[in-house]
Amino acid sequence: MEQSSMFDFHRKCRAMNIVNLYFAGDLLLFSKVFEVCLRLFGEVLNHFFGLSGFRANPIKSNFILSKSAQHN
């Protein structure tokens, strides 16, 4: 992934460069709930869809919002 000032790894995933996790064909994506982060999130997904030809199935998709965890 290209470096961007709008994107930053989770502090525990930075060293491993983990940006997504795969489980049995499913994809879990995590993002901060800021407009700029969500916009970048959408751009990355659209880029992936364009390259791969895959599309998200809205019937099988979920979008979950949660309060942020406390930072130390």
mmCIF file of the N, C-alpha and C atoms, coordinates in Angstrom:
data_MODEL
# 
_entry.id   MODEL 
# 
loop_
_atom_site.group_PDB 
_atom_site.id 
_atom_site.type_symbol 
_atom_site.label_atom_id 
_atom_site.label_alt_id 
_atom_site.label_comp_id 
_atom_site.label_asym_id 
_atom_site.label_entity_id 
_atom_site.label_seq_id 
_atom_site.pdbx_PDB_ins_code 
_atom_site.Cartn_x 
_atom_site.Cartn_y 
_atom_site.Cartn_z 
_atom_site.occupancy 
_atom_site.B_iso_or_equiv 
_atom_site.pdbx_formal_charge 
_atom_site.auth_seq_id 
_atom_site.auth_comp_id 
_atom_site.auth_asym_id 
_atom_site.auth_atom_id 
_atom_site.pdbx_PDB_model_num 
ATOM 1   N N  . MET A 1 1  ? 0.848   -1.182  0.000   1.00 0.00 ? 1  MET A N  1 
ATOM 2   C CA . MET A 1 1  ? 0.000   0.000   0.000   1.00 0.00 ? 1  MET A CA 1 
ATOM 3   C C  . MET A 1 1  ? 0.886   1.234   0.000   1.00 0.00 ? 1  MET A C  1 
ATOM 4   N N  . GLU A 1 2  ? 0.518   2.179   -0.792  1.00 0.00 ? 2  GLU A N  1 
ATOM 5   C CA . GLU A 1 2  ? 1.243   3.431   -0.878  1.00 0.00 ? 2  GLU A CA 1 
ATOM 6   C C  . GLU A 1 2  ? 1.114   4.196   0.436   1.00 0.00 ? 2  GLU A C  1 
ATOM 7   N N  . GLN A 1 3  ? 2.194   4.829   0.884   1.00 0.00 ? 3  GLN A N  1 
ATOM 8   C CA . GLN A 1 3  ? 2.150   5.616   2.111   1.00 0.00 ? 3  GLN A CA 1 
ATOM 9   C C  . GLN A 1 3  ? 1.265   6.836   1.906   1.00 0.00 ? 3  GLN A C  1 
ATOM 10  N N  . SER A 1 4  ? 0.491   7.182   2.897   1.00 0.00 ? 4  SER A N  1 
ATOM 11  C CA . SER A 1 4  ? -0.393  8.332   2.825   1.00 0.00 ? 4  SER A CA 1 
ATOM 12  C C  . SER A 1 4  ? -0.441  8.990   4.188   1.00 0.00 ? 4  SER A C  1 
ATOM 13  N N  . SER A 1 5  ? -0.473  10.303  4.225   1.00 0.00 ? 5  SER A N  1 
ATOM 14  C CA . SER A 1 5  ? -0.578  11.007  5.497   1.00 0.00 ? 5  SER A CA 1 
ATOM 15  C C  . SER A 1 5  ? -1.963  10.822  6.114   1.00 0.00 ? 5  SER A C  1 
ATOM 16  N N  . MET A 1 6  ? -2.940  10.336  5.331   1.00 0.00 ? 6  MET A N  1 
ATOM 17  C CA . MET A 1 6  ? -4.289  10.111  5.847   1.00 0.00 ? 6  MET A CA 1 
ATOM 18  C C  . MET A 1 6  ? -4.438  8.709   6.431   1.00 0.00 ? 6  MET A C  1 
ATOM 19  N N  . PHE A 1 7  ? -3.448  7.858   6.227   1.00 0.00 ? 7  PHE A N  1 
ATOM 20  C CA . PHE A 1 7  ? -3.544  6.472   6.666   1.00 0.00 ? 7  PHE A CA 1 
ATOM 21  C C  . PHE A 1 7  ? -2.452  6.180   7.668   1.00 0.00 ? 7  PHE A C  1 
ATOM 22  N N  . ASP A 1 8  ? -2.782  5.449   8.716   1.00 0.00 ? 8  ASP A N  1 
ATOM 23  C CA . ASP A 1 8  ? -1.782  5.017   9.687   1.00 0.00 ? 8  ASP A CA 1 
ATOM 24  C C  . ASP A 1 8  ? -2.197  3.647   10.206  1.00 0.00 ? 8  ASP A C  1 
ATOM 25  N N  . PHE A 1 9  ? -1.220  2.774   10.394  1.00 0.00 ? 9  PHE A N  1 
ATOM 26  C CA . PHE A 1 9  ? -1.488  1.454   10.943  1.00 0.00 ? 9  PHE A CA 1 
ATOM 27  C C  . PHE A 1 9  ? -1.885  1.565   12.407  1.00 0.00 ? 9  PHE A C  1 
ATOM 28  N N  . HIS A 1 10 ? -2.648  0.602   12.893  1.00 0.00 ? 10 HIS A N  1 
ATOM 29  C CA . HIS A 1 10 ? -2.900  0.475   14.323  1.00 0.00 ? 10 HIS A CA 1 
ATOM 30  C C  . HIS A 1 10 ? -1.554  0.267   14.999  1.00 0.00 ? 10 HIS A C  1 
ATOM 31  N N  . ARG A 1 11 ? -1.361  0.833   16.178  1.00 0.00 ? 11 ARG A N  1 
ATOM 32  C CA . ARG A 1 11 ? -0.046  0.790   16.838  1.00 0.00 ? 11 ARG A CA 1 
ATOM 33  C C  . ARG A 1 11 ? 0.479   -0.628  17.041  1.00 0.00 ? 11 ARG A C  1 
ATOM 34  N N  . LYS A 1 12 ? -0.389  -1.606  17.229  1.00 0.00 ? 12 LYS A N  1 
ATOM 35  C CA . LYS A 1 12 ? 0.062   -2.986  17.435  1.00 0.00 ? 12 LYS A CA 1 
ATOM 36  C C  . LYS A 1 12 ? 0.272   -3.735  16.122  1.00 0.00 ? 12 LYS A C  1 
ATOM 37  N N  . CYS A 1 13 ? -0.132  -3.144  15.000  1.00 0.00 ? 13 CYS A N  1 
ATOM 38  C CA . CYS A 1 13 ? -0.008  -3.799  13.692  1.00 0.00 ? 13 CYS A CA 1 
ATOM 39  C C  . CYS A 1 13 ? 1.031   -3.129  12.797  1.00 0.00 ? 13 CYS A C  1 
ATOM 40  N N  . ARG A 1 14 ? 1.533   -1.965  13.215  1.00 0.00 ? 14 ARG A N  1 
ATOM 41  C CA . ARG A 1 14 ? 2.449   -1.179  12.378  1.00 0.00 ? 14 ARG A CA 1 
ATOM 42  C C  . ARG A 1 14 ? 3.672   -1.986  11.952  1.00 0.00 ? 14 ARG A C  1 
ATOM 43  N N  . ALA A 1 15 ? 4.320   -2.679  12.882  1.00 0.00 ? 15 ALA A N  1 
ATOM 44  C CA . ALA A 1 15 ? 5.553   -3.417  12.573  1.00 0.00 ? 15 ALA A CA 1 
ATOM 45  C C  . ALA A 1 15 ? 5.306   -4.539  11.565  1.00 0.00 ? 15 ALA A C  1 
ATOM 46  N N  . MET A 1 16 ? 4.106   -5.094  11.565  1.00 0.00 ? 16 MET A N  1 
ATOM 47  C CA . MET A 1 16 ? 3.780   -6.200  10.663  1.00 0.00 ? 16 MET A CA 1 
ATOM 48  C C  . MET A 1 16 ? 3.122   -5.719  9.378   1.00 0.00 ? 16 MET A C  1 
ATOM 49  N N  . ASN A 1 17 ? 2.818   -4.423  9.281   1.00 0.00 ? 17 ASN A N  1 
ATOM 50  C CA . ASN A 1 17 ? 2.129   -3.850  8.120   1.00 0.00 ? 17 ASN A CA 1 
ATOM 51  C C  . ASN A 1 17 ? 0.785   -4.525  7.845   1.00 0.00 ? 17 ASN A C  1 
ATOM 52  N N  . ILE A 1 18 ? 0.083   -4.917  8.907   1.00 0.00 ? 18 ILE A N  1 
ATOM 53  C CA . ILE A 1 18 ? -1.229  -5.552  8.751   1.00 0.00 ? 18 ILE A CA 1 
ATOM 54  C C  . ILE A 1 18 ? -2.278  -4.470  8.534   1.00 0.00 ? 18 ILE A C  1 
ATOM 55  N N  . VAL A 1 19 ? -2.995  -4.554  7.416   1.00 0.00 ? 19 VAL A N  1 
ATOM 56  C CA . VAL A 1 19 ? -4.093  -3.626  7.159   1.00 0.00 ? 19 VAL A CA 1 
ATOM 57  C C  . VAL A 1 19 ? -5.428  -4.355  7.036   1.00 0.00 ? 19 VAL A C  1 
ATOM 58  N N  . ASN A 1 20 ? -5.393  -5.663  6.948   1.00 0.00 ? 20 ASN A N  1 
ATOM 59  C CA . ASN A 1 20 ? -6.637  -6.419  6.907   1.00 0.00 ? 20 ASN A CA 1 
ATOM 60  C C  . ASN A 1 20 ? -6.383  -7.833  7.405   1.00 0.00 ? 20 ASN A C  1 
ATOM 61  N N  . LEU A 1 21 ? -7.436  -8.503  7.768   1.00 0.00 ? 21 LEU A N  1 
ATOM 62  C CA . LEU A 1 21 ? -7.371  -9.879  8.252   1.00 0.00 ? 21 LEU A CA 1 
ATOM 63  C C  . LEU A 1 21 ? -8.329  -10.720 7.412   1.00 0.00 ? 21 LEU A C  1 
ATOM 64  N N  . TYR A 1 22 ? -7.929  -11.924 7.091   1.00 0.00 ? 22 TYR A N  1 
ATOM 65  C CA . TYR A 1 22 ? -8.769  -12.814 6.284   1.00 0.00 ? 22 TYR A CA 1 
ATOM 66  C C  . TYR A 1 22 ? -9.198  -14.015 7.121   1.00 0.00 ? 22 TYR A C  1 
ATOM 67  N N  . PHE A 1 23 ? -10.455 -14.366 7.045   1.00 0.00 ? 23 PHE A N  1 
ATOM 68  C CA . PHE A 1 23 ? -10.983 -15.534 7.738   1.00 0.00 ? 23 PHE A CA 1 
ATOM 69  C C  . PHE A 1 23 ? -11.936 -16.259 6.794   1.00 0.00 ? 23 PHE A C  1 
ATOM 70  N N  . ALA A 1 24 ? -11.550 -17.432 6.338   1.00 0.00 ? 24 ALA A N  1 
ATOM 71  C CA . ALA A 1 24 ? -12.415 -18.306 5.529   1.00 0.00 ? 24 ALA A CA 1 
ATOM 72  C C  . ALA A 1 24 ? -13.146 -17.558 4.415   1.00 0.00 ? 24 ALA A C  1 
ATOM 73  N N  . GLY A 1 25 ? -12.413 -16.764 3.669   1.00 0.00 ? 25 GLY A N  1 
ATOM 74  C CA . GLY A 1 25 ? -13.010 -16.054 2.546   1.00 0.00 ? 25 GLY A CA 1 
ATOM 75  C C  . GLY A 1 25 ? -13.681 -14.746 2.919   1.00 0.00 ? 25 GLY A C  1 
ATOM 76  N N  . ASP A 1 26 ? -13.737 -14.446 4.198   1.00 0.00 ? 26 ASP A N  1 
ATOM 77  C CA . ASP A 1 26 ? -14.328 -13.184 4.634   1.00 0.00 ? 26 ASP A CA 1 
ATOM 78  C C  . ASP A 1 26 ? -13.228 -12.149 4.808   1.00 0.00 ? 26 ASP A C  1 
ATOM 79  N N  . LEU A 1 27 ? -13.596 -10.910 4.785   1.00 0.00 ? 27 LEU A N  1 
ATOM 80  C CA . LEU A 1 27 ? -12.645 -9.822  4.953   1.00 0.00 ? 27 LEU A CA 1 
ATOM 81  C C  . LEU A 1 27 ? -13.151 -8.900  6.044   1.00 0.00 ? 27 LEU A C  1 
ATOM 82  N N  . LEU A 1 28 ? -12.331 -8.689  7.054   1.00 0.00 ? 28 LEU A N  1 
ATOM 83  C CA . LEU A 1 28 ? -12.655 -7.746  8.119   1.00 0.00 ? 28 LEU A CA 1 
ATOM 84  C C  . LEU A 1 28 ? -11.814 -6.501  7.900   1.00 0.00 ? 28 LEU A C  1 
ATOM 85  N N  . LEU A 1 29 ? -12.452 -5.363  7.883   1.00 0.00 ? 29 LEU A N  1 
ATOM 86  C CA . LEU A 1 29 ? -11.752 -4.098  7.683   1.00 0.00 ? 29 LEU A CA 1 
ATOM 87  C C  . LEU A 1 29 ? -12.038 -3.189  8.865   1.00 0.00 ? 29 LEU A C  1 
ATOM 88  N N  . PHE A 1 30 ? -11.026 -2.489  9.318   1.00 0.00 ? 30 PHE A N  1 
ATOM 89  C CA . PHE A 1 30 ? -11.154 -1.611  10.476  1.00 0.00 ? 30 PHE A CA 1 
ATOM 90  C C  . PHE A 1 30 ? -10.735 -0.203  10.083  1.00 0.00 ? 30 PHE A C  1 
ATOM 91  N N  . SER A 1 31 ? -11.424 0.784   10.628  1.00 0.00 ? 31 SER A N  1 
ATOM 92  C CA . SER A 1 31 ? -11.101 2.169   10.310  1.00 0.00 ? 31 SER A CA 1 
ATOM 93  C C  . SER A 1 31 ? -11.553 3.068   11.448  1.00 0.00 ? 31 SER A C  1 
ATOM 94  N N  . LYS A 1 32 ? -10.875 4.197   11.575  1.00 0.00 ? 32 LYS A N  1 
ATOM 95  C CA . LYS A 1 32 ? -11.359 5.237   12.472  1.00 0.00 ? 32 LYS A CA 1 
ATOM 96  C C  . LYS A 1 32 ? -12.578 5.871   11.810  1.00 0.00 ? 32 LYS A C  1 
ATOM 97  N N  . VAL A 1 33 ? -13.493 6.383   12.631  1.00 0.00 ? 33 VAL A N  1 
ATOM 98  C CA . VAL A 1 33 ? -14.721 6.953   12.086  1.00 0.00 ? 33 VAL A CA 1 
ATOM 99  C C  . VAL A 1 33 ? -14.569 8.476   11.959  1.00 0.00 ? 33 VAL A C  1 
ATOM 100 N N  . PHE A 1 34 ? -13.664 8.861   11.080  1.00 0.00 ? 34 PHE A N  1 
ATOM 101 C CA . PHE A 1 34 ? -13.494 10.261  10.689  1.00 0.00 ? 34 PHE A CA 1 
ATOM 102 C C  . PHE A 1 34 ? -13.791 10.320  9.201   1.00 0.00 ? 34 PHE A C  1 
ATOM 103 N N  . GLU A 1 35 ? -14.368 11.422  8.758   1.00 0.00 ? 35 GLU A N  1 
ATOM 104 C CA . GLU A 1 35 ? -14.748 11.524  7.349   1.00 0.00 ? 35 GLU A CA 1 
ATOM 105 C C  . GLU A 1 35 ? -13.580 11.213  6.420   1.00 0.00 ? 35 GLU A C  1 
ATOM 106 N N  . VAL A 1 36 ? -12.406 11.768  6.713   1.00 0.00 ? 36 VAL A N  1 
ATOM 107 C CA . VAL A 1 36 ? -11.249 11.556  5.838   1.00 0.00 ? 36 VAL A CA 1 
ATOM 108 C C  . VAL A 1 36 ? -10.849 10.078  5.804   1.00 0.00 ? 36 VAL A C  1 
ATOM 109 N N  . CYS A 1 37 ? -10.937 9.385   6.938   1.00 0.00 ? 37 CYS A N  1 
ATOM 110 C CA . CYS A 1 37 ? -10.596 7.958   6.990   1.00 0.00 ? 37 CYS A CA 1 
ATOM 111 C C  . CYS A 1 37 ? -11.607 7.132   6.208   1.00 0.00 ? 37 CYS A C  1 
ATOM 112 N N  . LEU A 1 38 ? -12.878 7.453   6.364   1.00 0.00 ? 38 LEU A N  1 
ATOM 113 C CA . LEU A 1 38 ? -13.916 6.707   5.654   1.00 0.00 ? 38 LEU A CA 1 
ATOM 114 C C  . LEU A 1 38 ? -13.838 6.950   4.154   1.00 0.00 ? 38 LEU A C  1 
ATOM 115 N N  . ARG A 1 39 ? -13.492 8.178   3.764   1.00 0.00 ? 39 ARG A N  1 
ATOM 116 C CA . ARG A 1 39 ? -13.333 8.478   2.340   1.00 0.00 ? 39 ARG A CA 1 
ATOM 117 C C  . ARG A 1 39 ? -12.173 7.660   1.763   1.00 0.00 ? 39 ARG A C  1 
ATOM 118 N N  . LEU A 1 40 ? -11.033 7.617   2.478   1.00 0.00 ? 40 LEU A N  1 
ATOM 119 C CA . LEU A 1 40 ? -9.884  6.824   2.037   1.00 0.00 ? 40 LEU A CA 1 
ATOM 120 C C  . LEU A 1 40 ? -10.251 5.345   1.982   1.00 0.00 ? 40 LEU A C  1 
ATOM 121 N N  . PHE A 1 41 ? -10.994 4.887   2.967   1.00 0.00 ? 41 PHE A N  1 
ATOM 122 C CA . PHE A 1 41 ? -11.468 3.513   3.035   1.00 0.00 ? 41 PHE A CA 1 
ATOM 123 C C  . PHE A 1 41 ? -12.246 3.162   1.764   1.00 0.00 ? 41 PHE A C  1 
ATOM 124 N N  . GLY A 1 42 ? -13.175 4.039   1.382   1.00 0.00 ? 42 GLY A N  1 
ATOM 125 C CA . GLY A 1 42 ? -13.963 3.825   0.170   1.00 0.00 ? 42 GLY A CA 1 
ATOM 126 C C  . GLY A 1 42 ? -13.107 3.839   -1.085  1.00 0.00 ? 42 GLY A C  1 
ATOM 127 N N  . GLU A 1 43 ? -12.129 4.747   -1.139  1.00 0.00 ? 43 GLU A N  1 
ATOM 128 C CA . GLU A 1 43 ? -11.239 4.815   -2.300  1.00 0.00 ? 43 GLU A CA 1 
ATOM 129 C C  . GLU A 1 43 ? -10.430 3.532   -2.450  1.00 0.00 ? 43 GLU A C  1 
ATOM 130 N N  . VAL A 1 44 ? -9.924  3.008   -1.329  1.00 0.00 ? 44 VAL A N  1 
ATOM 131 C CA . VAL A 1 44 ? -9.144  1.766   -1.362  1.00 0.00 ? 44 VAL A CA 1 
ATOM 132 C C  . VAL A 1 44 ? -10.021 0.606   -1.824  1.00 0.00 ? 44 VAL A C  1 
ATOM 133 N N  . LEU A 1 45 ? -11.242 0.514   -1.297  1.00 0.00 ? 45 LEU A N  1 
ATOM 134 C CA . LEU A 1 45 ? -12.152 -0.558  -1.724  1.00 0.00 ? 45 LEU A CA 1 
ATOM 135 C C  . LEU A 1 45 ? -12.482 -0.441  -3.207  1.00 0.00 ? 45 LEU A C  1 
ATOM 136 N N  . ASN A 1 46 ? -12.766 0.760   -3.671  1.00 0.00 ? 46 ASN A N  1 
ATOM 137 C CA . ASN A 1 46 ? -13.075 0.947   -5.095  1.00 0.00 ? 46 ASN A CA 1 
ATOM 138 C C  . ASN A 1 46 ? -11.880 0.595   -5.971  1.00 0.00 ? 46 ASN A C  1 
ATOM 139 N N  . HIS A 1 47 ? -10.680 0.919   -5.518  1.00 0.00 ? 47 HIS A N  1 
ATOM 140 C CA . HIS A 1 47 ? -9.469  0.563   -6.263  1.00 0.00 ? 47 HIS A CA 1 
ATOM 141 C C  . HIS A 1 47 ? -9.335  -0.962  -6.331  1.00 0.00 ? 47 HIS A C  1 
ATOM 142 N N  . PHE A 1 48 ? -9.555  -1.627  -5.197  1.00 0.00 ? 48 PHE A N  1 
ATOM 143 C CA . PHE A 1 48 ? -9.502  -3.091  -5.152  1.00 0.00 ? 48 PHE A CA 1 
ATOM 144 C C  . PHE A 1 48 ? -10.552 -3.695  -6.085  1.00 0.00 ? 48 PHE A C  1 
ATOM 145 N N  . PHE A 1 49 ? -11.776 -3.178  -6.023  1.00 0.00 ? 49 PHE A N  1 
ATOM 146 C CA . PHE A 1 49 ? -12.843 -3.692  -6.888  1.00 0.00 ? 49 PHE A CA 1 
ATOM 147 C C  . PHE A 1 49 ? -12.473 -3.528  -8.359  1.00 0.00 ? 49 PHE A C  1 
ATOM 148 N N  . GLY A 1 50 ? -11.888 -2.382  -8.691  1.00 0.00 ? 50 GLY A N  1 
ATOM 149 C CA . GLY A 1 50 ? -11.495 -2.125  -10.071 1.00 0.00 ? 50 GLY A CA 1 
ATOM 150 C C  . GLY A 1 50 ? -10.407 -3.062  -10.559 1.00 0.00 ? 50 GLY A C  1 
ATOM 151 N N  . LEU A 1 51 ? -9.438  -3.368  -9.692  1.00 0.00 ? 51 LEU A N  1 
ATOM 152 C CA . LEU A 1 51 ? -8.340  -4.253  -10.080 1.00 0.00 ? 51 LEU A CA 1 
ATOM 153 C C  . LEU A 1 51 ? -8.755  -5.716  -10.128 1.00 0.00 ? 51 LEU A C  1 
ATOM 154 N N  . SER A 1 52 ? -9.553  -6.130  -9.150  1.00 0.00 ? 52 SER A N  1 
ATOM 155 C CA . SER A 1 52 ? -9.867  -7.552  -9.000  1.00 0.00 ? 52 SER A CA 1 
ATOM 156 C C  . SER A 1 52 ? -11.130 -7.981  -9.740  1.00 0.00 ? 52 SER A C  1 
ATOM 157 N N  . GLY A 1 53 ? -12.036 -7.046  -9.961  1.00 0.00 ? 53 GLY A N  1 
ATOM 158 C CA . GLY A 1 53 ? -13.326 -7.404  -10.540 1.00 0.00 ? 53 GLY A CA 1 
ATOM 159 C C  . GLY A 1 53 ? -14.306 -7.914  -9.497  1.00 0.00 ? 53 GLY A C  1 
ATOM 160 N N  . PHE A 1 54 ? -13.862 -8.050  -8.248  1.00 0.00 ? 54 PHE A N  1 
ATOM 161 C CA . PHE A 1 54 ? -14.748 -8.480  -7.167  1.00 0.00 ? 54 PHE A CA 1 
ATOM 162 C C  . PHE A 1 54 ? -15.664 -7.335  -6.767  1.00 0.00 ? 54 PHE A C  1 
ATOM 163 N N  . ARG A 1 55 ? -16.784 -7.674  -6.178  1.00 0.00 ? 55 ARG A N  1 
ATOM 164 C CA . ARG A 1 55 ? -17.715 -6.694  -5.636  1.00 0.00 ? 55 ARG A CA 1 
ATOM 165 C C  . ARG A 1 55 ? -18.184 -7.194  -4.282  1.00 0.00 ? 55 ARG A C  1 
ATOM 166 N N  . ALA A 1 56 ? -18.456 -6.258  -3.379  1.00 0.00 ? 56 ALA A N  1 
ATOM 167 C CA . ALA A 1 56 ? -19.022 -6.629  -2.082  1.00 0.00 ? 56 ALA A CA 1 
ATOM 168 C C  . ALA A 1 56 ? -20.475 -7.028  -2.289  1.00 0.00 ? 56 ALA A C  1 
ATOM 169 N N  . ASN A 1 57 ? -20.888 -8.084  -1.634  1.00 0.00 ? 57 ASN A N  1 
ATOM 170 C CA . ASN A 1 57 ? -22.274 -8.535  -1.694  1.00 0.00 ? 57 ASN A CA 1 
ATOM 171 C C  . ASN A 1 57 ? -23.035 -7.841  -0.563  1.00 0.00 ? 57 ASN A C  1 
ATOM 172 N N  . PRO A 1 58 ? -23.904 -6.879  -0.868  1.00 0.00 ? 58 PRO A N  1 
ATOM 173 C CA . PRO A 1 58 ? -24.594 -6.145  0.194   1.00 0.00 ? 58 PRO A CA 1 
ATOM 174 C C  . PRO A 1 58 ? -25.481 -7.028  1.071   1.00 0.00 ? 58 PRO A C  1 
ATOM 175 N N  . ILE A 1 59 ? -25.955 -8.134  0.545   1.00 0.00 ? 59 ILE A N  1 
ATOM 176 C CA . ILE A 1 59 ? -26.791 -9.043  1.336   1.00 0.00 ? 59 ILE A CA 1 
ATOM 177 C C  . ILE A 1 59 ? -25.964 -9.743  2.412   1.00 0.00 ? 59 ILE A C  1 
ATOM 178 N N  . LYS A 1 60 ? -24.693 -9.989  2.120   1.00 0.00 ? 60 LYS A N  1 
ATOM 179 C CA . LYS A 1 60 ? -23.816 -10.697 3.053   1.00 0.00 ? 60 LYS A CA 1 
ATOM 180 C C  . LYS A 1 60 ? -22.882 -9.755  3.811   1.00 0.00 ? 60 LYS A C  1 
ATOM 181 N N  . SER A 1 61 ? -23.043 -8.455  3.629   1.00 0.00 ? 61 SER A N  1 
ATOM 182 C CA . SER A 1 61 ? -22.127 -7.483  4.227   1.00 0.00 ? 61 SER A CA 1 
ATOM 183 C C  . SER A 1 61 ? -22.732 -6.839  5.462   1.00 0.00 ? 61 SER A C  1 
ATOM 184 N N  . ASN A 1 62 ? -21.870 -6.467  6.385   1.00 0.00 ? 62 ASN A N  1 
ATOM 185 C CA . ASN A 1 62 ? -22.280 -5.755  7.592   1.00 0.00 ? 62 ASN A CA 1 
ATOM 186 C C  . ASN A 1 62 ? -21.366 -4.558  7.792   1.00 0.00 ? 62 ASN A C  1 
ATOM 187 N N  . PHE A 1 63 ? -21.912 -3.513  8.356   1.00 0.00 ? 63 PHE A N  1 
ATOM 188 C CA . PHE A 1 63 ? -21.166 -2.305  8.680   1.00 0.00 ? 63 PHE A CA 1 
ATOM 189 C C  . PHE A 1 63 ? -21.450 -2.019  10.142  1.00 0.00 ? 63 PHE A C  1 
ATOM 190 N N  . ILE A 1 64 ? -20.428 -2.069  10.974  1.00 0.00 ? 64 ILE A N  1 
ATOM 191 C CA . ILE A 1 64 ? -20.613 -1.929  12.417  1.00 0.00 ? 64 ILE A CA 1 
ATOM 192 C C  . ILE A 1 64 ? -19.799 -0.749  12.917  1.00 0.00 ? 64 ILE A C  1 
ATOM 193 N N  . LEU A 1 65 ? -20.426 0.120   13.694  1.00 0.00 ? 65 LEU A N  1 
ATOM 194 C CA . LEU A 1 65 ? -19.735 1.236   14.335  1.00 0.00 ? 65 LEU A CA 1 
ATOM 195 C C  . LEU A 1 65 ? -19.626 0.946   15.817  1.00 0.00 ? 65 LEU A C  1 
ATOM 196 N N  . SER A 1 66 ? -18.512 1.347   16.400  1.00 0.00 ? 66 SER A N  1 
ATOM 197 C CA . SER A 1 66 ? -18.296 1.119   17.819  1.00 0.00 ? 66 SER A CA 1 
ATOM 198 C C  . SER A 1 66 ? -17.543 2.303   18.400  1.00 0.00 ? 66 SER A C  1 
ATOM 199 N N  . LYS A 1 67 ? -17.740 2.549   19.672  1.00 0.00 ? 67 LYS A N  1 
ATOM 200 C CA . LYS A 1 67 ? -16.967 3.597   20.335  1.00 0.00 ? 67 LYS A CA 1 
ATOM 201 C C  . LYS A 1 67 ? -15.498 3.203   20.345  1.00 0.00 ? 67 LYS A C  1 
ATOM 202 N N  . SER A 1 68 ? -14.649 4.195   20.330  1.00 0.00 ? 68 SER A N  1 
ATOM 203 C CA . SER A 1 68 ? -13.204 3.948   20.354  1.00 0.00 ? 68 SER A CA 1 
ATOM 204 C C  . SER A 1 68 ? -12.785 3.387   21.698  1.00 0.00 ? 68 SER A C  1 
ATOM 205 N N  . ALA A 1 69 ? -11.762 2.550   21.662  1.00 0.00 ? 69 ALA A N  1 
ATOM 206 C CA . ALA A 1 69 ? -11.171 2.048   22.896  1.00 0.00 ? 69 ALA A CA 1 
ATOM 207 C C  . ALA A 1 69 ? -10.351 3.169   23.518  1.00 0.00 ? 69 ALA A C  1 
ATOM 208 N N  . GLN A 1 70 ? -10.179 3.131   24.809  1.00 0.00 ? 70 GLN A N  1 
ATOM 209 C CA . GLN A 1 70 ? -9.353  4.120   25.500  1.00 0.00 ? 70 GLN A CA 1 
ATOM 210 C C  . GLN A 1 70 ? -7.903  3.954   25.084  1.00 0.00 ? 70 GLN A C  1 
ATOM 211 N N  . HIS A 1 71 ? -7.231  5.056   24.773  1.00 0.00 ? 71 HIS A N  1 
ATOM 212 C CA . HIS A 1 71 ? -5.807  5.021   24.443  1.00 0.00 ? 71 HIS A CA 1 
ATOM 213 C C  . HIS A 1 71 ? -5.010  5.296   25.702  1.00 0.00 ? 71 HIS A C  1 
ATOM 214 N N  . ASN A 1 72 ? -3.901  4.581   25.869  1.00 0.00 ? 72 ASN A N  1 
ATOM 215 C CA . ASN A 1 72 ? -3.037  4.796   27.047  1.00 0.00 ? 72 ASN A CA 1 
ATOM 216 C C  . ASN A 1 72 ? -2.143  5.985   26.854  1.00 0.00 ? 72 ASN A C  1 
# 
